[in-house]
Amino acid sequence: MTIHLYNTLAREKQVFTPIDPKNVRMYVCGPTVYDYAHIGNARPVVAFDVLYRLLRHVYGADHVTYARNITDIDDKIMAASVETGESIASITNRTTGWYHDDMAALGAMSPNHEPRATSFVPQMVKLIEQLIAKGHAYAAEGHVLFNVPSMVDYGGLSGRSLDDMIAGARVEVAPYKKHPADFVLWKPSDAGQPGWPSPWGQGRPGWHIECSAMAGDLLGQVFDIHAGGIDLIFPHHENEIAQSRCAHGTPVMANYWLHNGFVQVNGQKMSKSLGNFFTVHELLEEGMRGEAMRLALLSAHYRQPIDITRDGIKEAKAQLDRFYGALAKVGEVEVEPQVPDTILAALADDLNTPLAVSELHELVTELNKATNPAKKAEAKAAVLGAARLLGLLWQDPVTWLQQDDGGKGRSAAEIEQLIADRIAARKAKNFAEADRIRDMLASEGIALEDSPSGTSWKRS
């Protein structure tokens, strides 16, 4: 199986060739833990969870190493501590737990490593010392800054010139900077602020250095894949590359750089200022299913912007009802999941999840059409195999169908039973009763669609 991935660094889709097929290594930038994760935070988790599943399928589960960091020291965290009086450790431990719960609700697998920035400060200090020794960083007034002009090809990831980067970024103006684009590797901590001892005094690391230190320590100086949101290309990933390459003297930090697009709400980028901001937690509290959020996030290609709305999540829930309904009808048929070639081909083509989901619909249709036990078993194995790579259909079908939507209408099991009653009425030529059931469901916002393969439904 040949995997093709769009490499931001090369600006083209490339054949993925791991450095060592027996140890494929991937790093994904994780959250800054000071509050609940919003749906935008969930997109890279879900998108690159599919990549993790694909790599494990192709190279073997024991031959893929996935690291995703936790940023547990940051100005936002410190501000939350000052505002509430709660300790930083208490805030980050609690919000990390929220993050784990919410991502588990989305069906995301845990990474092999989840380094916390505060546990890697010694590695960061060592990396900074290497940069100073090689002339790529300098100390000034308790700060240490990366000397951007010392790297002749700085800007290769974003493709911006140095002047454009200065103009387009909110560059901090400081008298101790040698160049406006120089960025902080270490900064002093005032009394009351968290800090660690260093050759430059009590202080704390800058944001960018943490990922360079953690990725280098866990995955090596050069590894296979580095991924994250498109908003991280500049300055975060650009600066990671600069730090790692200049400290280690390597031509690259990672061979492939993947970036997911923004999450939008009704066509606008999600933000608190626009009032279109919602968290995974609050959606779960409203009774929406985490698996439906996952399917909604997979409905667009990971590199494209995606519009996420509550109505869109409800539509994804209706699709899952159909999938689970098909599995429930088959019953307890023991099968070993088999990943169909069509699903593998879709995901191996730069994680084309919309195509893979479309193929899953076709597989469910085949499952609904299957009549003899052998065909049912074969079709079920294909559905479960496809779903496994997408991270879907991990729940018990009967349990799924018996749950309602947070008290907001009939459960899927009730709807399926009414559809069965309607089919029975039509077979008995009791068309009045069949029409009554259809009309009753329609009045509740449940639309039925008859086809040669059976009757499907969705909430309108």
FIVEXTI-230181 format. One record per residue: x, y, z of N, C-alpha, C in turn. Coordinates in steps of 0.001 Angstrom, whole numbers, plus 500000, padded with zeros to 6 digits. Each point is the difference from the previous one (the first is absolute). Layout:
// residues N
XYZXYZXYZ;...
This chain:
// residues 460
500849498808500000499151501192500000500883501241500000;499856500840498983500743501251499900499133501131500525;500525500738500960499289501142500572500548501276499381;499086500872499577500372501323499506499512501052500998;500876500947500354499642501064500930500407501338499415;499153501013500231500372501347499566500984500576501015;501207500321499524501065500502500852500064501516499873;499632500704501064500034501463499978501395500511499672;501016499311500481501385500431499772500358499954498521;499510498996499278500293499858498569498926500631499118;498838500324500611498860500586499276499487499074498901;500002498710500289499470499034499051499680498698500719;499192499188499337499693498679500522501166499074499658;500451499249500993501173499145499816499725498578500485;500750499052499470499969498633500513500633500009501390;499307499416500970500544499928501347500976498833500096;501244500340500320501045498997500196500597500211501374;499701499128500958500524500208501357501507499801500068;500617500667500962501431499839500225500309498552500372;499161499452500881500135498613500445498601499394500063;499651499111499065498650499419500003499652499258501290;501011499645500782499735499309501259499811500968501165;500170501304499724499771501013501032499577501302499329;498760500047499550499451501196499358499641500989501098;500495501233499899499872500960501100499217501235499579;499050500379500841499110501136499700499821500865501249;500078501319499806499795500966501085498874500940499594;499035500188500894498889500920499752499948501002501141;499902501281499664499910501030501027498676499884500740;500083499916501321498825499830500833499511501306500594;499142499920501024499314501183500513500798500749501064;499646501263500181500385500754501184498839499856500983;500261499404501151498904499565500872499681501069501058;499000500816499689499538500989500968498474500087500033;499318499269499071498545500029499936499548498778499202;498687499890499773499488498914499168500483500154498557;500200498870499325500411500008498585498803500349499131;500180500945499069498923500318499072500060499057498799;498983500063499165499886499052498896501163500168499020;500576501202499932501177500208499151501211499247500510;500149499933501343501097499216500586499864498526499665;498750499559499804499748498580499755500364499586498582;500026500944499057500214499597498611501356499321499767;501124500575500441501264499287499772500057498664500728;499363499914501159499989498731500732499313498924499169;498819500331499442499243499022499225500694499699498672;500439501041499293500622499797498682501250499127500106;500859500312500964501261499269500072499865498703500806;498872499832500680499672498692500551499732499015498864;499353500474498923499789499145498828501343499638499370;500907500966499920501337499705499467500711498972500874;499905500158501299500610499043500935499443498601499775;498694499892499828499369498696499755500478499413498665;500106500848498979500457499527498694501438499495500079;500870500758500650501402499588500131500120498687500775;499217499853501054500014498762500775499528498820499154;499008500254499134499496498925499142501055499580498973;500685500975499420500953499716498929501318499449500552;500512500613501087501338499631500487499974499096501229;498828499846500618499892499183501209499894500876501233;499115499627500912499739500821501180501242500225500852;500913499034500007501206500117500823501113500784499313;499739500470498799501060500678499238499683501472499722;499072500562500752499653501417499850500075500668501362;500708501119500078500121500768501240499377501371499787;499029500302500829499229501245499868500153500806501289;500501501223499856500137500902501143499125501235499787;499280500392501040499185501231499959500165500698501342;500465501224499974500403500679501228498834500669500728;500258500323501246499122500832500819500803501233500411;499543501184499622500631501241500449499358500384501333;500759499841501080499447500259501330500689501164500702;500697500827499214500491501275500504499861501015498884;499241501065500265499673500959498955499402501238500682;500075501144499317499469501231500594498498499899500280;499257499274499150498561499850500230499738499194501269;500814498992500223499851499193501211500333500852501228;501063500789499900500383500857501121498914501032500280;499391500538498941498925500981500177498799499372500686;499683498760499612498878499300500634500291499753501473;501254499720500339500379499768501391499855501276500815;500440501134499448499887501285500694498536500374500199;499186499767498964498588500381500049499211499178501018;500298498709500093499203499110500851500642499709501347;501300500220500108500699499648501222500357498529500078;499668499247498969500306498572499954501437499806499532;500687499015500541501385499778499601500070499553498545;501138500263499366500201499598498613499916498489499861;500598499275500935499963498534499927498569499488500082;499206500609500874498598499579500133499225500265498716;500212501182499411499310500352498754500373499029498888;501289499766499825500435499171498861499640498532500185;500033499512501235499600498607500230498509499814499719;499203500957500449498554499897499795499644500123498526;500557500984499321499643500222498600500591498926499082;501131499418500393500525498859499238499036498825500092;499426499786501177498992498954500163498782500258499129;499558501259499935498880500347499104500354499652498555;501201500377499609500441499754498626499993498508499685;500541499198500896500013498546499788498583499457499861;499099500438500867498618499514499951499333500373498682;500186501246499571499339500465498776500561499306498761;501324499818499942500582499341498836499642498509499964;499853499387501179499549498607500046498567499886499497;499175501001500312498620499998499512499949500096498479;501036500563499396500098500098498541500632498751499385;500324499015500815500560498756499484501464500078499645;500716500986500524501421500147499673500836499041500836;500920499326499346500929499127500706501014500840500778;500480499475501109501033500699500761501329499890499276;500804501071500007501333499898499383500908499123500842;501096499572499419500990499222500750500680500849501068;500201501278499683500632500940500938499154501262500069;499805500495501207499305501275500179500839500865500946;501102500542499498500911500759500857499385501322500455;500220500347501249499587501298500530501227500911499987;499799501226499573501123500919499834500808500148501284;499313500053501158500712500217501251500929498853500365;499828498847499373500873498852500293501245499983499114;500083500932499053501112499981499043500812501297500016;499912500754501086500760501255500074501510499755499925;500567498986500652501450499770499854500420499767498551;499192499259499248500309499781498579499933501319499218;499065500879500373499898501293499329501228500857500287;500442500013501249501192500763500366501221499495499225;500137498689499898501121499430499248499948500403498534;498816499981499409499847500377498598500369501473499798;499591500835500923500327501430499904501507500210500107;500640499257500893501459500109500131500698499606498697;499496498975499334500574499600498713499853501113498963;498849500652499979499766501077499033500932501188500264;500215500318501261500922501088500331501422499633499574;500398498781500289501364499560499672500263500037498502;498961499793499187500168499974498549499705501357499347;499791501022500813499794501342499465498595500268499479;499044499165500364498629500182499525499080500612501058;500547500312501166499199500618501054500911500853500865;499417500926500748500778500895500856499182500362501232;500716500253501101499366500411501251500015501522500082;498899500537500531499894501457500141498966500332501065;500459500649501069499114500479501068499109498889500555;500612498864500301499257498892500581499231499166498994;499948500458498760499327499266498927501044499263499153;499548498977499308500797499406498931499131500034498750;500569500470498886499254500130498762500676499243498865;499187499465499119500532499370498798500369501086499008;501194499883499434500513500983499047499542499602498594;498860500515499560499398499578498738500924500181498804;500701501135499857500878500151498820501132498981499934;500265499291501091501080498998499987499614498764499198;498717499849499699499533498852499212499627500501498606;500796499658499023499853500613498674498696499617499319;499457498807500284498774499579499325498797499986500944;500051500881501018498844500141500893498784500423499172;498873499371500268498776500327499262499641498980498948;500724498897499934499751499007498957498653499311500102;499468499859501211498709499322500160498847500888499548;500006501234500454498898500914499666500163500638498630;501235500012499483500228500600498689499971501515500017;500174500596501175499973501464500105501421500555500069;500162501188499494501279500691500158500080500548501420;501190500324500439500185500516501353499223501296500194;500011500872499003499254501268500110498503499753500107;499504499041499225498571499675500065499633499440501372;500895499177500546499717499409501299499965501057501093;500873500970499905500009501079500991498726500827499875;499596500287498769498810500824499765498725499267500374;499981498706499772498766499239500203499818499455501394;501025500072500823499903499451501351500006501124501023;499390499733501128500028500963501093501327499822500740;501042500575499450501349499831500528500176500881501226;500475499398501072500233500765501224501207500920499808;499792501275500276501087500970499913500687500045501354;501294499747500002500758500002501249501400500530499723;500522500815500916501321500611499762501135498987499980;499801498840500619501081499014500062500064499116498750;499083500184499059500034499200498770501032500541499020;500749499086499379500928500399498947499281500197498675;498913499249499783499230500083498753498520499904500360;499128500743499303498579499992500369499350498613499983;500514499090499153499393498679499878500502499004501031;501046500352500753500522499075501004498907499645501005;499950498740500398498926499560500894500569499384501275;499181500007501034500440499638501343500107498486500158;501143499579500552500210498607500387499850499833501515;500396501039500729499937499978501468499698501410500490;499180500102501047499675501312500536500005499955501517;500333501121500637500083500012501466498616499917500631;499955499423501179498757499910500767500068500951501180;498943500777500170499908500890501145499614499196501241;500098500637501151499563499357501239498523499637499878;499679498787500365498616499566499894499686499286498701;500888500128498995499810499288498739500770498680500036;499510498986499319500743498729499976501343500189499302;501006499328500521501315500133499394500897498840500355;501072499873499216500975498927500192501398500621499960;500959499418500713501368500522499934500614499755498632;500831500920499553500670499858498704501277500826500024;500881499827499021501206500837499930499680501480499844;498751500346499649499624501398499756499093500538501100;499928499246501089499190500431501124498693499231500087;499255500263501059498707499350500189499045500442498890;499423499019499321499130500377498883499192498822499503;499446500188498818499153498956499409500185500013498486;499707498892499348500255499922498551498967500756499190;500420500388498796499055500515499020499160498851499448;498952500357499264499061498983499528500644499042499003;500736500543499028500471499179498878501011498935500416;500844500338500978501101499101500341499496498678500586;498811500022500615499548498780500677499807498846499025;499398500278498830499749498904499058501292499488499381;500943500896499754501298499546499482500670499054500987;499954500360501287500658499171501011499287498667500182;498677500042500076499253498761500244500052499061498800;499823500537498798500051499159498810501389499393499830;501032500797500211501364499496499854500319498915501013;499536500193501227500291499033501048499263498678499776;498746500077499544499170498799499877500101499317498638;500224500788498953499942499436498641501323500076499250;500935500780500492501289500120499322500159501347499310;501237500277499583500305501293499385499270500196498676;499774498905499277499209500031498758498997498854500091;498728500311499786498969498964500050499091500141498787;498955499197499932499230499887498757498978501107499781;499066500169500939498843500868499777499831500967501168;499787501264499671499623501011500983498691500605499505;498998500074500887498679500455499571499400500977501000;498994500722499515499290500964500850499086500858499153;499403500991500625499093500895499295500729500942499070;499276500475498986500606500894499001500472501304500631;499386500396501106500393501236500680501367499884500664;500535498787500102501300499793500638501172500070499024;499709500077498697501107500029499019500967501124500330;499449501192500194500822501134500432499297500698501152;500706500274501103501446499814500162500414498668500647;499059499249500581500401498904500882500831498933499294;499472499438498912500739498928499333501251500528499300;499916501200499454501182500603499385501123500113501023;499637500419501211501011500178501039500485498675500580;499126499028500061500439498659500411501095499489499064;499745500141498707500970499532498999501332500716500186;499938501308500187501221500786500159500803499533501212;499332499854501120500679499575501225500627498619499850;499203499046499505500474498614499934501125499830498992;499820500562498814501034499849498970501302500659500421;499896501214500550501227500726500349500704499372501204;499239499435500930500633499359501159500671498691499616;499345499235499116500498498657499673500809499949498703;499954501054499204500722499999498736499403499071498966;498687499838500034499312499095499078499322500778498877;499810499364498836499357500709498877498506500205500204;499359499154500797498575500131500305499782499611501454;498833500386500527499583499512501313499119498766499832;499033500105499070499135498877499638499901499976498484;499827498828499443499965499879498537498674500437499396;498911499855500753498673500330499477499278500878501021;499452501115499504499259500931500846498557500057499516;499074499639500890498578499960499652499237501038500826;499057500672499358499230501041500686498530499917499639;499158500008501027498551499985499780499450501413499897;498896500153499265499371501292499807499190500448501208;499534501249499925499237500581501095498615499372500117;499448500053501203498588499707500214499237501312499934;498935500003499214499151501176499863498606499696500542;499280501028500323498607499881500415499187500959499146;499107499431499210499189500788499067500866500888499105;501109499413499527500853500688499040501009500948500599;500006500175501314500954500896500641500934499201500900;501251500446500076500944499331500882499482500065501429;500054498876500678499502499941501365500868500848500910;499364500859500797500731500823500956499057500489501086;500558500255501171499192500491501108499425501377499689;500768500834499295499543501365499722498767500033499106;499837498990499143498837499951499115498816499280500641;500214499443501182498912499325500687499605498676499381;500858499430499149499683498709499355500918498898500506;500391500145501245500996499126500616499288498981500877;500263498704499791499442499009500912501001498881500231;499897499412501183500954498975500399499410498612499794;500880499018499954499557498609499917499166499659501233;500429500486501149499298499708501250498559500494499973;499795501233499559498635500512500029499106499279498990;500563499568498875499213499218499045499611498650500603;500935499382500717499686498746500674498932500222501069;500093501121500716499011500322501026498615500202499398;499952500462498755498719500192499317499394498691499523;500729498904500154499488498702499594500495499539498648;500899500778499379500553499577498716501055498916500228;500107499103499053500919498867500142501400500372499499;501004499546500744501367500252499572500301499368498655;499443498828499745500251499324498731499390500781498835;498875500672500255499393500831498955500884501213499701;500618500567501031500943501108499776501182499516499163;500477498805500313501126499444499241499629499847498532;498836499414499726499582499805498614499832501340499305;499468500989500696499861501332499412501366500581499637;500984499805500864501346500511499740500670499271498839;499611498752499760500588499223498903499287500221498677;498935500797500016499190500172498790500662500891498957;501032500732500390500768500811499044501455499557500048;500730500231498920501412499640499970500748500808501045;500941499378500676500638500645501153500704501304499648;500466500142498752500731501225499645499082501166499665;498700499716499824499051501041499619499311500569501237;499511501247499916499169500511501102498746499141500121;499451499934501186498783499224500206499021500818500828;498748499961499599498944500713500709499322499018500947;500118500251501286499393499135501006498860500750500682;498809499436499937498836500561500670499291498897500772;499130500400500877499218499003500730499136499184499038;499451500640498982499193499267499015500853498983499257;501240500373499697500895499069499312500333498793500861;500156500223501300500274498886500908498776499099500108;498804500594499996498774499197500039499867499156498732;500392500556498863499955499234498751500987498834500061;501179500239500576500971498914500169499443498923500926;499280500419501038499359499035500910498998499135499231;499236500600499088499027499229499215500713498978499116;501156500374499456500772499036499203500467498827500868;500443500305501205500440498943500902498833499111500414;498824500583500154498819499191500303499784498959498900;500197500409498757499843499071498880501053498898500074;501246500390500274501077499015500085499727498991501120;499687500526501174499750499119501142498734499170499796;499017500575499324498786499251499715500277498785499129;500876500169499008500363498883499123500726498911500790;500900500417500914500720499021500810499064499277500965;499048500737500534499060499386500940499136498942499319;499612500249498759499160499046499265500742498693499734;501312500082499809500790498794499764500088499157501264;500048500684501143500043499278501261501392499521500351;500062498998500847501271499500500538500679499048499014;500450500550498889500765499212499032501478500260500265;500718499013500471501407500165500343500843500102498730;500721501092499855500856500198498825501299500651500430;501014499845499183501267500712500156499972501178499039;500085501244500491499936501154499105501041499918498876;499571500318498798500874499994498824499916501365499324;501133500658499851500002501332499395499915499872498486;498941500515499373499878499901498542501060500840499288;500377499574498823500998500731499211499547501420499685;498698500181499799499502501341499667500239500988501137;499842499549501229500240500863501160501489500304500136;500825498967499841501446500206500073500475500977498933;499484499856498798500409500872498900499619501448500289;498810500202500566499547501364500312500890500632501064;500264499289501072500785500574501085501475500104499644;500492499096499153501401500081499572500232501161499051;498934500575499471500099501178499134499823501254500848;501001500306500795500021501200500842498767500089500892;499638498887500609498909499942500986498696500565499434;499555499430498893498755500463499389498818499410500767;499711500583501152498922499473500841498610500190499395;499707501080499255498669500078499387499726498828499064;500997499620499211499834498854499113499858498715500816;500783499865501053499924498801500835498631499877500662;499445501113500469498668499970500611498951499635498953;500165500525498784499082499650498913500058498498499713;501210499449499996500155498557499789499368499204501140;500085500532501220499376499331501137498482499943499827;499407501071499479498559499986499704499660498875499023;500840499829498979499751498940499018500106498620500654;500962499848500894500157498718500693498799499698500894;499462501030500636498811499812500836498800499622499136;499899500609498822498934499627499068500106498534499625;501224499530499723500200498579499676499630499113501183;500293500462501206499635499234501188498483499893500129;499301501093499713498536499980500061499397499062498951;500681499881498861499489499165498911500287498515500221;501023499687500802500433498607500174498870499155500585;499842498812499447498906499113500431500497498715500644;500981499333499398500449498745500597501101500264501035;500197499108500952500948500204501099501420500311499553;500471499332498957501373500226499550500181501424499488;499033500468499218500072501362499468499901501033501124;499137499725500974499863500913501129501315500105500772;500629498855500220501273499986500730501081500758499232;500066499766498702500987500689499162499773501497499998;498734500405499866499676501428499961500257500664501352;499674499300501077500247500558501333501488500164500250;500801499029499581501455500092500181500559501214499271;499463500265498805500461501160499221499602501300500671;498769500080500497499531501223500680500845500271501239;500222498979500807500778500185501229501465500315499705;500542499395498952501387500296499626500171501433499548;499063500472499184500037501390499536499840500953501173;499037499692500877499730500869501142501188500065500945;500709498885500144501148499968500915501062501012499567;500285500104498710501002500961499536499523501435500159;498689500216499896499443501346500168499747500336501462;500097499008500870499729500238501409498514500122500298;499181499246499258498548500054500163499456498630500394;498765499998500467499244498775500290500702499118501029;500494500631501063500655499233501051499021499630501127;498763500458499897499036499755501071499061498839499651;499307499496501024499040498925499779498796500555499243;499622499404498863498906500543499188498679500137500759;499632498989500754498727500046500720500007501118501042;501106500120500719500112501070500999499913501365499339;500693500161498887499952501273499266498567500333499604;499304499059499439498663500257499476498973500216501101;500257499466501177499033500162501090500131501336500706;501134500672499827500181501305500639499246501061499217;499400500932500715499377501124499295501013501140499900;499596501088499391500900501139499813499812501005501124;500357499603501202499901500917501116498580500424500295;499044499079499812498608500332500265499355500818498909;500613500022498814499501500850498917499348499154498904;499171499079500350499278499247498979500140498505500173;499406499274499062500029498545500053501423499477499854;500237498861500626501289499355499804500022499352498622;501202499703499526500131499351498698499322498632499999;500041499312501154499365498683500078498491500108499813;499399501042500595498557500200499840499654500283498541;500837500810499351499751500328498592500113498753499135;501038499203500242500179498774499229498815499049500185;499463499938501221498851499135500244498775500495499244;499797501322499973498865500560499257500154499751498498;501231500076499505500235499699498584499659498540499716;500404499100500930499660498579499836498490499798500019;499295500734500883498534499909500053499388500491498696;500574501050499445499476500552498738500195499013498862;501176499343499956500268499007498957499009498848500116;499762499572501242499043498915500213498598500411499553;499616501242500275498675500485499598499869500036498484;501071500401499324499944500045498533499896498600499417;500730499059500610499899498617499509498589499448500177;499335500442501077498629499570500256498983500838499231;500526500913499141499159500905499199499151500922500874;500487500264501222499337500958500884500679501353499786;499704500610498846500710501215499604499632501191500879;498815499972500557499615501087500900500905500036501227;500289498815500568500880499932501161501433500383499612;500456499561498832501336500360499538500134501514499837;498970500610499416500023501453499828499940500714501347;499253499444500938499895500625501324501371500045500681;500746498900499894501327499959500620500933501006499344;499986500031498652500843500962499284499664501431500420;498707500324500016499578501369500329500349500352501445;499838499036500907500329500255501403501490500319500149;500837499196499347501438500262500070500349501327499342;499365500305498874500260501273499326499653501181500901;498896499864500760499603501084500906501012500213501118;500814498960500271501040500094501026501357500357499403;499995500356498708501244500399499355500863498849499547;499365498824499789500757498819499568499525499622498604;500888500144499029499649499740498599500414498589499604;499093499280499330500277498650499507500297500051498509;500877499121499569500329499906498570500039498519499617;499083499621499104499926498612499543500891499804498783;500687498856499945500854499667498867499983498488499840;500528499487498884500027498539499808500728499253501112;500949500662500661500765499332501071499341500122501363;498853500709500089499322500138501276499598501428500277;499625500265501230499556501332500412501059500621500923;500435501189499659500921500755500852499268501193500573;500607500640500984499336501139500651501038501005500462;499551501213500216500861501031500577499130501020500702;500596500648500985499318501077500695500175501276499201;498908500652499696500085501237499213500154501192500917;
